[in-house]
Amino acid sequence: MANRRRHQLFHAPIELRVADGVQNDWRQAARLAVCALWDAHGWLFHGYEIRGLENIPEGPFLLIYYHGALPIDMYYFIARMSLFKRRHIHTVADRFMFKIPGWAALLENLCVIPGTVQTCAGVLRGGNSLAISPGGVYEAQFGDHYYKLNWKSRIGFAKVALEAKVPIVPMFTQNVREAFRTVGWLRGVCLRIYAATRIPLAPVYGGFPVKLVTHLGPPIPYDPTLTPEMLQKKVASAIEDLVEEHQRVPGSILMALIERVYEMPKKKTKKEHKNGAVQNGVSKQDSTNCVSDTCENDKVKVS
């Protein structure tokens, strides 16, 4: 009887939210059904939590996050926000995903866009919220369990926030690099291929049931006195603070598994790379791997 009651308490809210979507819009209902599956998977497989929801503003906002090898934390976050907060988060994806046969229509229905500054600002001005990872595919492939930002000189997201006049919410998910990792010894080869073709080929392994906790920092309000470069540094520093406060560095798959049952204290480490400095011998001023070949163009991609 007790187990049955717990089952009802867990599933009833999700069923009600999906049913509400069915009554209004079949596309919304389909999105909510997918969200229910993702939320259940995150809760069962990773004990997924969100901390800092009080930092989410009432109106539209720009969410800036660290990109893991696979952005499963963003799937879980969007699912939970849609189900329990009735806030759908639009997201930006790399253009190569829209070239995969059949994916363009699917991504469009899920409110995923190949963002330019203009289109992203338009989404925000329309009253919607938007999530961007400045590191994007590059950070996903060539980041590691030291959790350094790989933003280089990417400032497109800062231009979006300033143009749309919205606050920025920094986000980091604890242990996201322990759930999935890229194969480190192939990094050099994959980096050369990516630089030449922009095709991400770094092999990913994992699927480990580690503890995942998404941490949301205080919102950074719109400030017209800031330049895009100044705002980029401010946001990068906020995410680095979240990493320093909540993440064991270097990350450990074993420790992340233990955190499913016991939250271990974090070791305090000194920051070595500030404000988007990158690894692999490339300085953050190098724009060869920026968000597009014309990084300062008004139509620059933002991730």
C-alpha positions as CSV (number, residue, x, y, z in Angstrom):
1,M,0.0,0.0,0.0
2,A,2.8,2.4,0.9
3,N,4.7,1.6,-2.3
4,R,1.5,2.2,-4.3
5,R,0.9,5.5,-2.6
6,R,4.5,6.7,-3.4
7,H,4.0,5.6,-7.0
8,Q,0.8,7.7,-7.3
9,L,2.5,10.7,-5.6
10,F,5.4,10.6,-8.1
11,H,3.4,10.0,-11.3
12,A,0.2,12.0,-10.6
13,P,1.8,15.5,-11.1
14,I,3.4,14.4,-14.4
15,E,0.2,12.8,-15.7
16,L,-1.8,15.9,-14.9
17,R,0.7,18.1,-16.7
18,V,0.8,15.9,-19.8
19,A,-3.0,15.7,-19.8
20,D,-3.3,19.4,-19.7
21,G,-1.1,19.7,-22.7
22,V,-3.3,17.2,-24.6
23,Q,-6.3,19.3,-24.0
24,N,-4.7,22.4,-25.5
25,D,-2.2,21.5,-28.2
26,W,-1.0,18.1,-29.5
27,R,2.5,19.4,-30.1
28,Q,2.7,20.7,-26.6
29,A,1.3,17.4,-25.4
30,A,4.0,15.5,-27.3
31,R,6.7,17.8,-25.8
32,L,5.3,17.2,-22.3
33,A,5.3,13.4,-22.9
34,V,8.9,13.5,-23.9
35,C,9.7,15.7,-20.9
36,A,8.0,13.3,-18.6
37,L,10.2,10.4,-19.9
38,W,13.4,12.5,-19.6
39,D,12.5,13.7,-16.1
40,A,11.8,10.1,-14.9
41,H,15.1,9.0,-16.4
42,G,17.1,11.8,-14.7
43,W,15.4,11.1,-11.3
44,L,15.9,7.3,-11.5
45,F,19.3,7.1,-13.2
46,H,21.1,10.1,-11.8
47,G,19.1,11.3,-8.8
48,Y,18.9,14.5,-10.7
49,E,18.3,17.8,-8.7
50,I,18.1,21.5,-9.5
51,R,19.4,23.9,-6.8
52,G,18.9,27.6,-7.0
53,L,15.5,27.8,-8.7
54,E,14.9,31.0,-6.8
55,N,17.4,32.6,-9.1
56,I,15.1,32.1,-12.2
57,P,13.6,35.5,-13.1
58,E,9.8,35.9,-13.8
59,G,10.3,37.2,-17.3
60,P,12.5,36.1,-20.2
61,F,16.2,35.3,-19.4
62,L,19.3,34.0,-21.1
63,L,20.7,30.8,-19.5
64,I,24.4,30.3,-20.0
65,Y,25.8,26.8,-19.2
66,Y,28.9,24.7,-19.2
67,H,28.7,22.0,-22.0
68,G,29.4,18.4,-21.0
69,A,30.5,15.7,-23.4
70,L,26.8,15.1,-23.8
71,P,24.4,17.8,-22.6
72,I,22.1,15.4,-20.8
73,D,21.8,17.9,-17.9
74,M,20.1,20.4,-20.3
75,Y,17.6,17.7,-21.3
76,Y,16.8,17.1,-17.7
77,F,16.6,20.8,-16.8
78,I,14.3,21.6,-19.7
79,A,12.1,18.7,-18.9
80,R,11.7,19.7,-15.2
81,M,11.2,23.3,-16.0
82,S,8.5,22.4,-18.6
83,L,6.7,20.0,-16.3
84,F,6.8,21.7,-12.9
85,K,7.4,25.4,-13.7
86,R,5.5,25.7,-17.0
87,R,8.6,27.4,-18.4
88,H,9.8,26.2,-21.8
89,I,13.4,26.9,-22.5
90,H,14.4,27.4,-26.1
91,T,17.9,26.2,-27.0
92,V,20.6,26.8,-29.5
93,A,22.3,23.9,-31.4
94,D,25.2,23.7,-33.8
95,R,24.3,24.0,-37.5
96,F,25.6,20.5,-38.3
97,M,22.7,19.0,-36.4
98,F,20.2,20.6,-38.8
99,K,22.0,18.9,-41.7
100,I,21.2,15.4,-40.4
101,P,18.3,14.0,-42.5
102,G,15.0,14.3,-40.6
103,W,16.4,16.2,-37.6
104,A,15.5,19.7,-38.7
105,A,11.8,19.3,-38.3
106,L,12.2,17.5,-35.0
107,L,14.5,20.2,-33.6
108,E,12.1,22.9,-34.8
109,N,9.2,21.3,-32.9
110,L,11.4,21.1,-29.8
111,C,12.2,24.8,-30.1
112,V,15.9,24.2,-31.0
113,I,17.4,26.9,-33.3
114,P,20.7,27.4,-35.1
115,G,21.0,30.8,-33.5
116,T,22.3,34.1,-34.8
117,V,22.4,37.2,-32.7
118,Q,19.2,38.5,-34.4
119,T,17.2,35.3,-34.1
120,C,18.2,34.7,-30.5
121,A,17.4,38.2,-29.5
122,G,14.1,37.9,-31.3
123,V,13.2,34.8,-29.2
124,L,14.0,36.7,-26.0
125,R,12.1,39.8,-27.1
126,G,9.1,37.5,-27.8
127,G,8.9,36.7,-24.1
128,N,10.7,33.4,-24.2
129,S,13.8,32.2,-22.4
130,L,16.8,30.8,-24.2
131,A,19.7,28.5,-23.3
132,I,23.2,28.9,-24.9
133,S,26.5,27.2,-24.2
134,P,29.3,29.5,-25.5
135,G,31.7,26.6,-25.6
136,G,29.3,24.5,-27.7
137,V,30.5,21.5,-29.6
138,Y,34.2,22.5,-29.1
139,E,33.8,22.5,-25.3
140,A,31.9,19.2,-25.5
141,Q,34.6,17.5,-27.4
142,F,37.8,18.9,-26.0
143,G,36.8,19.7,-22.4
144,D,37.8,17.3,-19.6
145,H,37.2,16.5,-16.0
146,Y,39.1,19.6,-14.9
147,Y,36.0,21.6,-16.0
148,K,37.9,24.5,-17.6
149,L,35.8,26.7,-19.8
150,N,36.6,26.5,-23.5
151,W,35.0,29.7,-24.8
152,K,37.9,31.4,-26.5
153,S,36.8,34.8,-27.7
154,R,33.1,33.9,-28.2
155,I,31.0,36.9,-27.2
156,G,27.9,36.3,-29.4
157,F,25.8,35.3,-26.3
158,A,26.7,38.6,-24.6
159,K,25.6,40.6,-27.7
160,V,22.3,38.7,-27.5
161,A,21.7,39.6,-23.9
162,L,22.6,43.2,-24.4
163,E,20.4,43.5,-27.5
164,A,17.4,41.8,-25.9
165,K,18.0,43.6,-22.6
166,V,17.5,40.5,-20.5
167,P,19.3,39.1,-17.4
168,I,21.7,36.2,-17.7
169,V,21.4,33.1,-15.4
170,P,24.7,31.1,-15.0
171,M,24.3,27.4,-14.8
172,F,26.6,24.5,-14.0
173,T,25.8,20.8,-13.5
174,Q,27.9,19.0,-11.0
175,N,29.5,15.7,-12.3
176,V,28.3,16.2,-15.9
177,R,31.8,15.2,-17.1
178,E,31.6,12.0,-15.0
179,A,28.4,10.8,-16.6
180,F,29.9,10.9,-20.1
181,R,33.5,11.5,-21.2
182,T,35.4,11.9,-24.5
183,V,38.3,9.6,-25.3
184,G,41.3,11.7,-24.3
185,W,44.1,10.0,-26.4
186,L,42.3,10.8,-29.6
187,R,41.9,14.5,-28.8
188,G,44.7,15.7,-31.1
189,V,43.4,13.8,-34.1
190,C,39.8,14.9,-33.5
191,L,40.9,18.5,-33.0
192,R,42.6,18.6,-36.4
193,I,39.6,17.0,-38.1
194,Y,37.2,19.5,-36.4
195,A,39.4,22.5,-37.3
196,A,39.3,21.5,-40.9
197,T,35.7,20.3,-41.3
198,R,33.7,21.5,-38.2
199,I,32.5,17.9,-37.9
200,P,32.5,16.6,-34.3
201,L,34.0,13.1,-34.3
202,A,35.4,12.8,-30.8
203,P,34.3,9.4,-29.4
204,V,32.2,9.5,-26.2
205,Y,31.9,6.8,-23.6
206,G,30.1,6.5,-20.3
207,G,26.5,6.5,-19.3
208,F,27.5,6.1,-15.7
209,P,24.7,6.6,-13.1
210,V,26.5,9.3,-11.2
211,K,24.8,12.0,-9.1
212,L,23.9,15.1,-11.2
213,V,23.0,18.4,-9.6
214,T,22.3,21.5,-11.6
215,H,23.3,24.7,-9.8
216,L,21.9,28.1,-10.9
217,G,23.7,31.2,-9.9
218,P,22.3,34.6,-9.1
219,P,21.0,36.4,-12.3
220,I,23.3,39.0,-13.8
221,P,21.1,41.9,-14.6
222,Y,21.1,43.9,-17.9
223,D,23.6,46.7,-17.7
224,P,23.9,49.0,-20.7
225,T,27.3,50.2,-19.6
226,L,28.9,46.8,-20.2
227,T,30.5,45.9,-23.5
228,P,30.1,42.3,-24.8
229,E,33.6,41.5,-23.8
230,M,33.1,42.8,-20.3
231,L,29.8,40.8,-19.9
232,Q,31.5,37.7,-21.3
233,K,34.1,37.9,-18.6
234,K,31.5,38.5,-15.9
235,V,29.4,35.5,-16.9
236,A,32.5,33.2,-17.2
237,S,33.6,34.2,-13.7
238,A,30.1,33.4,-12.4
239,I,30.2,29.9,-13.9
240,E,33.8,29.3,-12.7
241,D,32.6,30.3,-9.2
242,L,29.9,27.6,-9.4
243,V,32.5,25.0,-10.5
244,E,34.8,26.0,-7.7
245,E,32.0,25.8,-5.1
246,H,30.3,22.6,-6.1
247,Q,32.6,20.4,-8.2
248,R,35.4,18.1,-7.1
249,V,38.4,18.8,-9.4
250,P,39.7,16.7,-11.1
251,G,36.4,14.9,-11.4
252,S,36.1,11.3,-10.4
253,I,33.6,8.8,-11.6
254,L,33.9,6.8,-8.4
255,M,33.3,9.8,-6.2
256,A,30.4,10.9,-8.4
257,L,28.9,7.5,-7.9
258,I,29.3,7.6,-4.2
259,E,27.5,11.0,-4.1
260,R,24.3,9.2,-5.1
261,V,24.1,8.1,-1.4
262,Y,26.5,10.5,0.4
263,E,27.3,14.1,-0.5
264,M,31.1,14.4,-0.1
265,P,32.8,17.7,0.8
266,K,34.5,19.4,-2.1
267,K,38.2,20.1,-2.2
268,K,39.1,23.8,-2.5
269,T,41.2,24.5,-5.6
270,K,42.8,27.6,-7.0
271,K,41.5,28.9,-10.3
272,E,44.1,28.6,-13.0
273,H,42.2,29.6,-16.1
274,K,39.9,32.6,-15.9
275,N,37.1,33.9,-18.1
276,G,37.0,31.4,-20.9
277,A,40.8,30.6,-21.3
278,V,41.2,27.3,-23.1
279,Q,43.4,24.3,-23.1
280,N,45.2,22.5,-26.0
281,G,47.7,25.3,-26.3
282,V,45.3,27.8,-27.8
283,S,44.8,31.2,-26.1
284,K,41.3,32.7,-25.6
285,Q,42.3,35.5,-28.0
286,D,42.6,33.0,-30.9
287,S,39.5,33.2,-33.0
288,T,40.3,30.3,-35.4
289,N,37.7,28.2,-33.6
290,C,35.3,30.9,-32.8
291,V,31.6,30.5,-33.3
292,S,31.9,31.1,-37.1
293,D,34.4,32.2,-39.6
294,T,33.2,35.8,-39.2
295,C,33.1,36.0,-35.5
296,E,32.4,39.7,-35.2
297,N,29.8,39.7,-38.0
298,D,26.3,40.7,-36.8
299,K,25.1,37.2,-37.9
300,V,27.6,35.3,-35.8
301,K,26.4,32.1,-34.3
302,V,26.2,32.2,-30.5
303,S,27.2,28.7,-29.8
